[in-house]
């Protein structure tokens, strides 16, 4: 939606405090980044990731393919978070009024009067949390139900920009965690070749899988229209692994679907 228009005399000065506070009864502005064309360099040989095609697949398709995970999937964008906060605050205000109290007694009730400046971004973050990554079915994976599948859209009207799968293995399962990294790395190399950048060496097969605390491993594949990343870090609670496939900001989100010049 575009901002509501009004007489020039009513428009607040750019950068003023009033310019950052849009009343809740006015349409919420959509502020997208300034997109650019892909730079020089090779295009990615593949734009698939977690059952979607980066730069092509739309939100309704993602919602349909994740429907089997049920309520574990939801939009967790700033707009969705603020909407839930307003609904909760509205219930508090109603309870105060019912009890004969002043609305002024409700802390943070002003959220019902103004949009937050952060809500100007129309980004959608479709997140499926605490799912079993083996149920994803994109390739053979170990069964582990502390995984988060995430798809990010610049807006509902634009194709998917980011797809990722994150999991946090407990220390008691470090051998399975390291094997998960090895299998993920092999799968990505089979699709994209040798990484553009690499940091860290995993324990050799057949040796102890123990990893020093806070050790970080990173493999990246960088193309003009797509970036792929496998990252693993050994935190105090265990090994956190993330696979990411995304169109890099500020490249236009549909870049992988457009022919190169």
VENHU-V769882 format. One record per pair of residues at least 12 apart in sequence whose ideal C-beta (glycine too) atoms are under 10 Angstrom apart, sorted by sequence separation. I is the first residue (numbers start at 1). GAP is how many residues later the second one is. D is the distance in Angstrom with one decimal. If there is no record, write none. Layout:
BEGIN
I:GAP:D
I:GAP:D
END
This chain:
BEGIN
50:12:9.4
63:12:9.2
93:12:9.6
94:12:9.7
132:12:6.6
133:12:8.0
135:12:9.2
150:12:7.1
151:12:5.3
152:12:8.3
169:12:9.4
218:12:7.4
219:12:7.9
230:12:7.5
231:12:8.1
52:13:7.6
92:13:9.4
93:13:5.3
96:13:8.6
131:13:9.4
132:13:4.4
133:13:8.8
134:13:9.0
136:13:6.7
150:13:7.1
151:13:8.2
167:13:7.4
185:13:9.6
202:13:9.8
217:13:7.9
218:13:5.2
219:13:9.1
229:13:7.4
230:13:5.5
231:13:7.5
51:14:5.4
92:14:5.1
131:14:6.7
132:14:8.9
133:14:4.0
135:14:9.9
149:14:8.0
150:14:5.0
201:14:9.9
217:14:7.0
218:14:7.9
229:14:7.4
230:14:7.9
50:15:9.1
51:15:8.8
92:15:8.6
130:15:6.2
131:15:8.8
132:15:6.9
133:15:9.2
149:15:7.6
150:15:7.8
200:15:6.6
202:15:6.5
216:15:7.4
217:15:4.4
218:15:8.8
228:15:8.1
229:15:4.4
50:16:9.8
59:16:8.9
90:16:9.8
92:16:8.6
93:16:5.8
130:16:6.3
131:16:5.5
133:16:7.8
148:16:8.1
149:16:5.5
150:16:7.2
200:16:6.2
201:16:7.9
216:16:7.3
217:16:7.4
228:16:7.0
229:16:8.0
89:17:7.1
92:17:7.6
129:17:9.1
130:17:7.5
131:17:7.5
148:17:7.3
149:17:8.3
185:17:7.9
199:17:6.6
200:17:3.8
215:17:8.6
216:17:4.6
217:17:8.6
227:17:7.6
228:17:5.2
229:17:8.1
4:18:8.8
89:18:9.1
129:18:8.3
130:18:7.5
131:18:6.1
147:18:6.2
148:18:4.8
149:18:9.8
199:18:6.5
200:18:6.7
215:18:7.3
216:18:7.7
227:18:7.7
228:18:8.0
3:19:7.3
4:19:9.3
89:19:6.3
90:19:9.1
93:19:6.9
128:19:8.5
129:19:4.9
147:19:6.8
148:19:7.4
165:19:8.9
198:19:8.5
199:19:4.3
200:19:8.9
214:19:7.1
215:19:4.8
216:19:9.8
226:19:7.0
227:19:5.7
6:20:9.1
88:20:9.8
89:20:6.2
92:20:9.8
128:20:6.9
129:20:8.1
146:20:9.4
147:20:4.2
148:20:8.8
182:20:6.3
198:20:6.9
199:20:8.0
214:20:6.2
215:20:9.9
226:20:7.3
227:20:7.8
4:21:9.1
89:21:9.2
90:21:9.2
127:21:6.3
128:21:4.3
129:21:8.8
146:21:6.1
147:21:8.4
181:21:6.1
182:21:9.5
197:21:7.0
198:21:5.3
199:21:8.8
211:21:8.5
213:21:6.1
214:21:7.2
226:21:6.1
227:21:4.9
4:22:4.7
5:22:9.9
89:22:5.4
90:22:6.2
127:22:7.2
128:22:7.6
145:22:9.3
146:22:5.6
147:22:9.9
181:22:10.0
197:22:7.4
198:22:7.6
211:22:9.4
212:22:6.9
213:22:8.2
214:22:8.3
217:22:9.3
225:22:6.5
226:22:7.6
227:22:9.9
3:23:7.1
4:23:5.3
85:23:8.4
88:23:9.4
89:23:5.8
126:23:8.7
127:23:4.9
128:23:8.7
144:23:5.7
146:23:7.9
179:23:9.7
182:23:7.5
195:23:8.7
196:23:8.7
197:23:4.3
211:23:4.5
213:23:7.0
225:23:8.3
3:24:6.2
4:24:9.9
126:24:7.2
127:24:7.8
141:24:8.7
144:24:9.2
146:24:8.3
178:24:6.2
195:24:4.3
196:24:5.4
197:24:8.5
210:24:9.3
215:24:9.3
216:24:9.9
217:24:9.0
218:24:9.9
219:24:9.9
220:24:9.4
221:24:9.2
223:24:9.9
224:24:8.9
227:24:9.3
1:25:9.7
2:25:6.8
3:25:8.3
4:25:9.2
86:25:5.8
87:25:9.9
125:25:6.6
126:25:4.5
127:25:9.0
142:25:9.3
144:25:7.0
178:25:6.3
194:25:9.3
195:25:5.8
196:25:5.5
197:25:7.3
223:25:9.0
226:25:8.7
1:26:4.4
2:26:9.8
3:26:4.4
85:26:6.1
86:26:6.0
125:26:7.8
126:26:7.7
141:26:9.3
144:26:9.9
179:26:8.9
195:26:5.6
196:26:4.5
222:26:8.1
225:26:6.4
1:27:6.1
2:27:6.8
3:27:9.0
85:27:9.7
124:27:8.1
125:27:5.4
126:27:7.4
138:27:8.6
142:27:9.3
178:27:9.2
182:27:10.0
192:27:9.6
194:27:8.5
195:27:8.9
196:27:8.5
224:27:7.8
225:27:9.0
1:28:7.3
2:28:7.4
3:28:9.8
124:28:7.2
125:28:8.1
175:28:9.6
181:28:10.0
192:28:9.9
193:28:7.5
211:28:6.9
1:29:6.2
82:29:7.5
86:29:9.8
123:29:6.6
124:29:4.3
136:29:7.0
144:29:8.2
174:29:9.6
178:29:10.0
192:29:4.4
225:29:9.5
226:29:7.8
86:30:9.9
123:30:6.7
124:30:8.2
178:30:9.7
179:30:7.9
181:30:9.8
189:30:8.4
191:30:8.8
192:30:9.9
202:30:8.3
209:30:9.4
225:30:4.1
226:30:5.5
85:31:9.1
122:31:8.6
123:31:6.0
124:31:6.9
142:31:9.2
178:31:4.3
188:31:7.1
192:31:8.4
196:31:9.0
200:31:9.9
224:31:7.9
225:31:4.8
122:32:7.2
123:32:6.9
124:32:5.8
133:32:6.2
144:32:7.7
177:32:7.7
178:32:9.0
185:32:9.0
189:32:8.9
196:32:9.1
197:32:9.1
198:32:9.7
199:32:9.2
200:32:8.1
223:32:9.7
224:32:9.7
225:32:9.0
82:33:7.9
121:33:8.3
122:33:3.9
123:33:9.5
124:33:9.9
133:33:9.4
143:33:9.7
144:33:8.9
175:33:9.0
176:33:8.7
178:33:7.2
188:33:7.1
195:33:8.6
200:33:9.6
223:33:8.7
225:33:8.0
82:34:5.6
121:34:8.5
122:34:6.9
124:34:9.0
126:34:8.7
131:34:9.3
133:34:6.0
142:34:5.9
174:34:9.3
175:34:4.4
177:34:8.7
185:34:6.1
192:34:9.1
195:34:9.2
81:35:9.6
122:35:8.2
123:35:9.6
142:35:9.1
174:35:5.1
175:35:9.1
184:35:9.0
195:35:8.3
225:35:7.9
79:36:9.3
82:36:7.7
83:36:8.9
122:36:8.8
124:36:9.3
131:36:9.7
144:36:7.7
173:36:9.8
174:36:6.6
181:36:6.8
192:36:5.8
224:36:7.8
79:37:9.1
81:37:9.3
82:37:5.5
124:37:9.9
125:37:8.9
126:37:9.7
127:37:9.8
128:37:9.6
129:37:9.6
142:37:7.4
174:37:7.0
191:37:8.3
78:38:7.5
81:38:9.3
123:38:8.9
142:38:5.9
181:38:9.3
79:39:8.7
80:39:9.9
123:39:9.9
127:39:10.0
141:39:7.5
171:39:9.4
178:39:9.7
78:40:4.9
79:40:5.2
171:40:9.7
188:40:6.3
77:41:9.9
78:41:6.0
79:41:9.2
142:41:8.1
188:41:9.1
189:41:9.6
77:42:9.1
78:42:9.3
79:42:7.8
141:42:7.6
188:42:5.9
78:43:6.6
79:43:7.2
80:43:10.0
140:43:7.7
141:43:8.4
187:43:9.3
77:44:7.9
78:44:9.8
79:44:7.9
80:44:8.2
81:44:9.5
139:44:8.4
77:45:8.2
78:45:7.3
79:45:8.3
80:45:7.9
139:45:9.0
185:45:5.9
77:46:5.2
79:46:9.6
80:46:9.9
141:46:9.4
184:46:5.6
77:47:5.4
78:47:8.4
80:47:9.9
133:47:8.7
140:47:9.0
185:47:9.3
75:48:9.6
76:48:9.1
77:48:4.6
139:48:5.7
184:48:8.8
75:49:5.5
76:49:4.9
77:49:8.6
138:49:9.1
181:49:7.3
75:50:6.4
76:50:7.9
77:50:9.2
181:50:9.5
28:51:7.9
74:51:9.2
75:51:5.8
76:51:4.7
139:51:9.8
181:51:5.0
74:52:7.6
75:52:7.8
180:52:8.6
73:53:6.6
74:53:6.6
76:53:8.4
192:53:9.6
28:54:9.9
73:54:6.9
74:54:8.3
178:54:8.5
191:54:9.8
72:55:8.9
73:55:4.0
74:55:8.4
177:55:7.9
188:55:7.5
72:56:5.2
73:56:7.9
178:56:9.8
187:56:9.0
71:57:9.8
72:57:5.8
177:57:8.9
184:57:7.1
188:57:9.2
70:58:9.3
72:58:6.0
73:58:8.2
181:58:7.6
184:58:9.8
185:58:9.7
69:59:4.8
72:59:5.7
180:59:8.3
184:59:5.8
66:60:7.1
68:60:9.7
69:60:9.0
174:60:8.4
181:60:5.9
63:61:10.0
66:61:9.5
69:61:9.3
70:61:9.8
177:61:6.9
178:61:7.3
180:61:6.1
24:62:8.1
62:62:9.1
66:62:5.3
69:62:5.4
177:62:4.0
181:62:9.8
63:63:6.9
68:63:9.5
69:63:9.3
169:63:9.3
171:63:8.7
176:63:9.4
177:63:9.0
178:63:9.7
180:63:9.9
62:64:5.5
171:64:9.4
174:64:7.3
177:64:6.9
59:65:6.0
66:65:8.7
162:65:9.6
164:65:8.6
166:65:9.1
167:65:10.0
169:65:9.7
171:65:8.4
173:65:7.6
174:65:6.3
62:66:9.7
69:66:7.8
171:66:7.0
172:66:8.1
173:66:8.6
59:67:6.8
68:67:7.8
69:67:9.4
164:67:9.8
168:67:7.9
170:67:6.8
171:67:4.8
169:68:9.3
170:68:4.4
171:68:7.8
68:69:9.8
168:69:7.0
169:69:4.9
170:69:8.6
66:70:9.6
168:70:5.8
169:70:4.7
65:71:9.9
167:71:9.6
168:71:7.6
169:71:7.7
65:72:10.0
167:72:8.8
168:72:4.9
169:72:7.0
167:73:7.5
168:73:7.9
76:74:8.6
166:74:7.0
167:74:5.4
168:74:9.6
77:75:8.7
166:75:7.0
167:75:8.0
72:76:9.5
73:76:7.9
77:76:8.9
165:76:8.4
166:76:4.4
167:76:9.1
72:77:9.1
73:77:10.0
165:77:7.3
166:77:7.8
73:78:9.4
75:78:9.5
77:78:10.0
164:78:6.0
165:78:4.9
166:78:8.6
164:79:6.2
165:79:8.4
69:80:7.9
163:80:8.8
164:80:4.3
165:80:9.4
75:81:9.4
163:81:7.6
164:81:7.2
162:82:6.9
163:82:5.2
164:82:7.5
50:83:9.9
66:83:7.1
162:83:7.5
163:83:7.0
161:84:10.0
162:84:4.0
51:85:7.5
66:85:8.1
160:85:9.6
161:85:6.0
162:85:7.4
24:86:9.9
29:86:8.4
31:86:9.4
50:86:6.7
51:86:7.7
52:86:9.8
65:86:9.5
160:86:8.9
161:86:4.9
162:86:9.6
24:87:8.7
28:87:5.3
50:87:9.8
51:87:5.8
62:87:9.7
160:87:8.5
161:87:8.9
162:87:9.1
24:88:6.6
25:88:8.9
26:88:9.6
27:88:9.4
28:88:9.7
29:88:9.9
31:88:9.6
32:88:9.5
33:88:8.7
50:88:5.7
63:88:9.3
159:88:8.7
161:88:7.6
21:89:9.4
24:89:5.7
25:89:9.9
26:89:8.0
30:89:9.8
31:89:4.2
32:89:7.7
49:89:8.2
50:89:9.9
62:89:4.9
23:90:6.7
24:90:6.0
25:90:10.0
29:90:8.9
30:90:7.0
31:90:6.0
32:90:7.0
33:90:9.7
48:90:8.5
61:90:9.8
161:90:8.9
23:91:6.0
24:91:6.1
28:91:6.0
29:91:5.2
30:91:7.9
31:91:7.8
32:91:8.9
62:91:8.2
161:91:9.5
162:91:9.2
21:92:8.7
22:92:6.5
23:92:7.7
28:92:7.1
29:92:9.8
30:92:4.5
59:92:8.0
146:92:9.4
150:92:9.5
161:92:4.5
21:93:4.8
22:93:4.6
29:93:9.2
30:93:9.9
154:93:9.4
159:93:9.8
160:93:7.5
161:93:9.3
20:94:9.1
21:94:7.8
22:94:9.1
28:94:8.6
57:94:8.2
59:94:5.6
147:94:9.2
148:94:9.1
150:94:8.9
152:94:7.6
158:94:8.9
159:94:5.5
160:94:9.9
161:94:9.6
20:95:9.6
21:95:9.2
22:95:8.3
58:95:8.1
152:95:9.8
154:95:8.7
158:95:5.0
159:95:5.4
161:95:10.0
20:96:9.3
21:96:7.9
57:96:9.4
59:96:9.1
60:96:9.0
154:96:10.0
158:96:7.4
159:96:9.8
20:97:5.0
22:97:8.6
54:97:9.7
59:97:5.5
62:97:9.9
144:97:9.8
159:97:8.9
19:98:9.5
22:98:8.2
51:98:9.4
58:98:8.5
59:98:8.7
61:98:9.4
62:98:6.5
154:98:9.3
155:98:9.1
159:98:7.2
50:99:6.4
52:99:6.7
58:99:8.6
59:99:8.8
61:99:8.6
154:99:5.5
20:100:9.4
50:100:9.0
51:100:9.7
58:100:8.2
59:100:8.7
153:100:7.7
50:101:7.7
58:101:5.8
59:101:7.7
62:101:8.7
152:101:9.5
49:102:9.3
57:102:6.0
58:102:7.4
55:103:9.4
56:103:5.4
57:103:4.9
55:104:5.3
56:104:7.6
54:105:7.7
55:105:7.3
138:105:10.0
53:106:8.2
54:106:6.0
55:106:7.6
57:106:8.6
52:107:8.8
53:107:7.9
54:107:7.1
52:108:5.3
54:108:7.8
133:108:9.8
54:109:6.5
50:110:9.6
53:110:9.5
133:110:9.7
49:111:8.7
52:111:5.5
51:112:8.4
47:113:10.0
49:113:8.9
50:113:4.6
49:114:4.3
50:114:7.6
48:115:9.0
49:115:8.1
50:115:6.1
49:116:8.8
3:117:9.5
35:119:8.3
1:121:8.8
33:121:7.2
32:122:5.9
32:123:6.5
35:123:9.4
30:124:9.8
30:125:6.6
32:125:9.7
30:126:9.9
32:126:8.2
30:127:9.3
49:142:9.6
48:143:8.1
46:145:5.3
45:146:7.3
46:146:6.9
44:147:9.3
45:147:6.7
44:148:7.3
45:148:7.9
55:170:7.4
54:171:8.7
55:171:8.0
54:172:6.2
54:173:9.7
54:174:9.6
46:175:10.0
45:176:9.6
47:176:9.5
44:177:7.7
46:177:9.8
49:177:9.0
44:178:9.2
45:178:8.3
47:178:7.8
44:179:4.0
47:179:6.0
49:179:7.8
42:180:9.3
43:180:5.8
44:180:8.1
46:180:8.3
41:181:8.1
42:181:5.7
43:181:5.8
44:181:5.9
45:181:9.3
41:182:6.6
42:182:6.6
43:182:5.2
44:182:3.7
46:182:9.0
41:183:4.1
42:183:9.1
43:183:7.6
44:183:8.5
39:184:10.0
40:184:6.7
41:184:8.9
42:184:10.0
44:184:7.6
38:185:8.2
39:185:5.3
38:186:3.9
39:186:9.1
37:187:9.0
38:187:4.4
37:188:9.3
38:188:8.8
54:191:5.8
55:191:9.8
54:192:6.7
55:192:5.6
50:193:8.1
52:193:8.7
54:193:5.7
49:194:8.0
50:194:10.0
49:195:8.3
50:195:7.3
49:196:3.3
55:196:9.2
48:197:7.8
49:197:8.2
55:197:8.3
56:197:9.6
47:198:7.9
55:198:5.9
56:198:7.2
46:199:9.0
54:199:8.3
55:199:4.7
47:200:8.5
54:200:9.3
55:200:5.7
56:200:7.1
57:200:9.7
44:201:8.9
54:201:8.8
55:201:3.7
56:201:4.7
54:202:5.3
55:202:4.5
44:203:9.5
53:203:7.4
54:203:8.5
55:203:7.8
53:204:7.3
47:208:9.1
48:208:9.6
38:209:8.8
39:209:9.5
47:209:3.9
38:210:8.8
46:210:9.1
47:210:7.3
44:211:9.5
35:212:9.8
36:212:9.9
39:212:8.0
43:212:8.5
44:212:6.4
36:213:9.3
38:213:5.4
43:213:7.5
35:214:8.7
36:214:5.1
37:214:7.3
38:214:8.0
35:215:5.6
36:215:5.9
37:215:6.7
43:215:9.5
33:216:6.3
34:216:6.2
35:216:7.0
36:216:6.8
43:216:9.1
33:217:5.1
35:217:4.0
38:217:5.0
43:217:5.2
32:218:9.8
33:218:10.0
34:218:9.9
35:218:7.3
37:218:7.3
38:218:8.7
42:218:8.9
33:219:9.7
35:219:9.2
36:219:9.1
41:219:9.7
33:220:9.7
35:220:8.7
38:220:8.4
32:221:9.7
37:221:8.6
40:221:10.0
38:222:7.5
37:223:9.9
38:223:9.0
37:224:8.3
END
